[in-house]
Amino acid sequence: LDFTFNGPPFVIGEVGYRRNPGKEAEGLPGNLKAGAYFNGGNAAEFGSGSTSRGRCGFYVLGDQSLVQWGDRAENRHLGIFGAFVCAPDQSVNEMPYFFDAGLVAYGPMECRAKDFIALGAAYGAFSSDLRSEQKSLQKTDPSVAVQSCEMTIELSYGCQVRPGLLVQPALQYIVNPGGDQSVPGALAIGANIVVSF
């Protein structure tokens, strides 16, 4: 870990808005955030061999409760979430556009008020400049893959085994793994274990 200030500057800022916060609010809660960043480091430009100094981007993300059930203090509800990230300079950013969205139900059963079940999708588009470089390289090396886009669909269930311990098995289907359209879709099974102190 390097805690010195010798590296290039990195700046990020964010603003947010909370709708109907707190347990006493009558409406359904929601959050909206927007931010932007600047990275002053050098980055190689795809296909040109030159170097560009500085990259920037912005993002918007939010979530909104759609319907609640049970005691409001338990926070059992069905919600929607989504995010969009844009790093517009395609000459240096490998994935300039990314978004995700989904649904999540917290406390789906009264006997499992701390559990949740979620269904989501994520999509990322690779840089057109990167694709041009890969197509050029493919002329001399056919093994070079041309990356277009990648998408993941995920279903997961978060189970609170005990206070402070959450186990979350997940099932994912990946379309165009690595962005390569010649690679067949892949099924992935995994699990997260979260310990909170």
C-alpha positions as CSV (number, residue, x, y, z in Angstrom):
1,L,0.0,0.0,0.0
2,D,1.3,3.4,-1.0
3,F,0.0,6.3,1.1
4,T,2.2,8.9,-0.4
5,F,1.0,11.8,-2.6
6,N,3.4,11.1,-5.4
7,G,1.0,9.6,-7.9
8,P,-1.3,11.3,-10.4
9,P,-4.4,13.1,-9.0
10,F,-7.7,11.3,-8.7
11,V,-10.8,13.3,-7.8
12,I,-14.4,12.1,-7.4
13,G,-17.5,13.9,-6.3
14,E,-21.1,12.7,-5.6
15,V,-24.4,14.3,-4.8
16,G,-27.5,12.4,-3.6
17,Y,-31.2,12.7,-2.8
18,R,-33.1,10.6,-0.4
19,R,-36.9,10.3,-0.8
20,N,-39.0,9.5,2.3
21,P,-36.1,8.6,4.6
22,G,-36.6,7.3,8.1
23,K,-39.1,5.0,9.8
24,E,-41.7,7.8,10.4
25,A,-42.0,8.7,6.7
26,E,-45.4,7.8,5.1
27,G,-44.2,7.3,1.5
28,L,-42.0,4.7,0.0
29,P,-38.3,5.3,0.4
30,G,-35.8,5.8,-2.4
31,N,-32.3,7.0,-3.2
32,L,-30.8,8.8,-6.2
33,K,-27.1,9.6,-6.6
34,A,-25.0,11.1,-9.3
35,G,-21.3,11.6,-9.5
36,A,-18.3,12.3,-11.7
37,Y,-14.6,11.5,-11.5
38,F,-11.2,12.5,-13.0
39,N,-8.1,10.3,-13.1
40,G,-5.0,12.3,-14.0
41,G,-2.8,9.2,-14.8
42,N,-1.5,8.3,-18.2
43,A,-3.3,5.8,-20.4
44,A,-2.3,4.2,-23.7
45,E,-4.6,5.0,-26.6
46,F,-5.9,1.9,-28.4
47,G,-4.2,1.3,-31.8
48,S,-2.2,4.5,-31.9
49,G,0.7,3.8,-29.6
50,S,0.3,7.3,-28.1
51,T,-0.4,8.2,-24.5
52,S,-3.3,10.2,-23.2
53,R,-3.2,12.1,-19.9
54,G,-6.3,12.1,-17.9
55,R,-9.6,10.2,-18.0
56,C,-13.0,11.2,-16.7
57,G,-16.5,9.7,-16.4
58,F,-19.8,10.0,-14.6
59,Y,-22.4,7.8,-13.1
60,V,-26.0,7.7,-11.9
61,L,-27.5,5.2,-9.6
62,G,-30.7,4.7,-7.6
63,D,-33.1,2.5,-5.9
64,Q,-36.8,2.7,-5.1
65,S,-39.1,0.7,-2.8
66,L,-42.2,-0.3,-4.8
67,V,-44.3,-2.0,-2.2
68,Q,-43.9,-2.8,1.5
69,W,-45.4,-5.5,3.6
70,G,-45.5,-6.4,7.3
71,D,-44.2,-4.0,10.0
72,R,-42.5,-1.0,8.5
73,A,-39.8,-1.2,11.1
74,E,-38.7,-4.6,9.6
75,N,-38.1,-2.9,6.3
76,R,-39.7,-5.8,4.3
77,H,-40.3,-4.6,0.8
78,L,-39.9,-5.1,-3.0
79,G,-37.5,-2.6,-4.6
80,I,-36.0,-1.8,-7.9
81,F,-32.4,-0.6,-8.5
82,G,-30.3,0.5,-11.4
83,A,-27.0,2.2,-12.3
84,F,-25.4,3.7,-15.4
85,V,-21.7,4.4,-15.8
86,C,-20.2,6.3,-18.7
87,A,-16.5,6.9,-19.4
88,P,-16.9,8.5,-22.8
89,D,-13.4,8.6,-24.2
90,Q,-13.3,5.4,-26.2
91,S,-9.7,5.8,-27.2
92,V,-8.5,4.9,-23.6
93,N,-11.5,3.4,-21.8
94,E,-12.0,-0.4,-22.4
95,M,-15.6,-0.4,-21.4
96,P,-17.1,3.1,-21.8
97,Y,-20.7,2.2,-21.1
98,F,-22.0,0.0,-18.4
99,F,-25.4,-0.4,-16.7
100,D,-27.2,-2.7,-14.4
101,A,-30.8,-3.0,-13.1
102,G,-32.9,-5.5,-11.1
103,L,-35.5,-6.3,-8.5
104,V,-34.9,-7.3,-4.9
105,A,-37.4,-8.5,-2.3
106,Y,-36.3,-8.0,1.4
107,G,-38.0,-10.3,3.9
108,P,-39.9,-12.4,1.3
109,M,-41.3,-14.6,4.1
110,E,-42.4,-13.5,7.6
111,C,-40.3,-16.2,9.2
112,R,-37.2,-15.0,7.3
113,A,-37.6,-11.3,7.7
114,K,-33.8,-10.6,7.2
115,D,-33.4,-12.6,4.0
116,F,-33.6,-11.3,0.5
117,I,-34.0,-12.6,-3.0
118,A,-32.7,-10.6,-6.0
119,L,-32.8,-10.8,-9.8
120,G,-30.6,-8.5,-11.8
121,A,-28.9,-8.0,-15.1
122,A,-25.6,-6.1,-16.0
123,Y,-24.5,-5.1,-19.5
124,G,-21.2,-3.5,-20.6
125,A,-20.2,-2.4,-24.1
126,F,-16.6,-2.4,-25.1
127,S,-14.8,0.5,-26.8
128,S,-15.2,0.9,-30.6
129,D,-11.5,2.0,-30.7
130,L,-10.5,-1.2,-28.9
131,R,-12.5,-3.3,-31.4
132,S,-10.8,-1.5,-34.3
133,E,-7.4,-2.3,-32.8
134,Q,-8.4,-6.0,-32.3
135,K,-9.7,-6.3,-35.8
136,S,-6.4,-5.0,-37.1
137,L,-4.4,-7.4,-35.0
138,Q,-6.7,-10.2,-36.1
139,K,-5.4,-9.9,-39.7
140,T,-2.0,-11.2,-38.6
141,D,-3.1,-13.2,-35.5
142,P,-6.5,-15.0,-35.9
143,S,-6.5,-16.0,-32.3
144,V,-7.1,-12.3,-31.2
145,A,-10.7,-11.9,-30.1
146,V,-12.8,-8.9,-31.0
147,Q,-14.7,-7.7,-27.9
148,S,-18.2,-6.3,-28.4
149,C,-20.3,-6.5,-25.3
150,E,-20.9,-8.7,-22.3
151,M,-24.1,-9.3,-20.2
152,T,-24.8,-11.2,-17.0
153,I,-28.1,-12.3,-15.6
154,E,-28.0,-13.2,-11.9
155,L,-30.5,-14.8,-9.4
156,S,-29.3,-14.8,-5.8
157,Y,-30.7,-15.5,-2.3
158,G,-29.3,-13.9,0.8
159,C,-29.8,-16.0,3.9
160,Q,-29.1,-14.6,7.3
161,V,-27.8,-17.6,9.2
162,R,-27.4,-15.6,12.4
163,P,-26.9,-11.9,13.3
164,G,-23.8,-10.8,11.5
165,L,-23.5,-13.8,9.2
166,L,-25.0,-13.8,5.7
167,V,-24.7,-16.6,3.1
168,Q,-25.7,-15.6,-0.4
169,P,-25.7,-18.4,-3.1
170,A,-26.0,-17.1,-6.7
171,L,-26.7,-18.4,-10.1
172,Q,-25.4,-16.5,-13.1
173,Y,-25.7,-16.8,-16.9
174,I,-23.0,-14.9,-18.8
175,V,-23.7,-13.9,-22.4
176,N,-20.5,-13.3,-24.5
177,P,-18.0,-14.1,-21.8
178,G,-15.1,-11.6,-22.0
179,G,-17.1,-9.8,-24.7
180,D,-16.2,-12.4,-27.3
181,Q,-19.2,-13.4,-29.4
182,S,-17.5,-16.6,-30.6
183,V,-17.5,-18.0,-27.0
184,P,-20.8,-19.7,-26.0
185,G,-22.7,-18.5,-23.0
186,A,-21.6,-19.8,-19.6
187,L,-23.4,-20.8,-16.4
188,A,-21.7,-19.9,-13.1
189,I,-22.7,-20.9,-9.6
190,G,-21.1,-19.2,-6.6
191,A,-21.7,-17.9,-3.1
192,N,-20.8,-14.9,-1.0
193,I,-20.2,-15.1,2.7
194,V,-20.6,-11.8,4.5
195,V,-19.5,-11.4,8.2
196,S,-20.5,-8.1,9.9
197,F,-19.0,-7.0,13.2
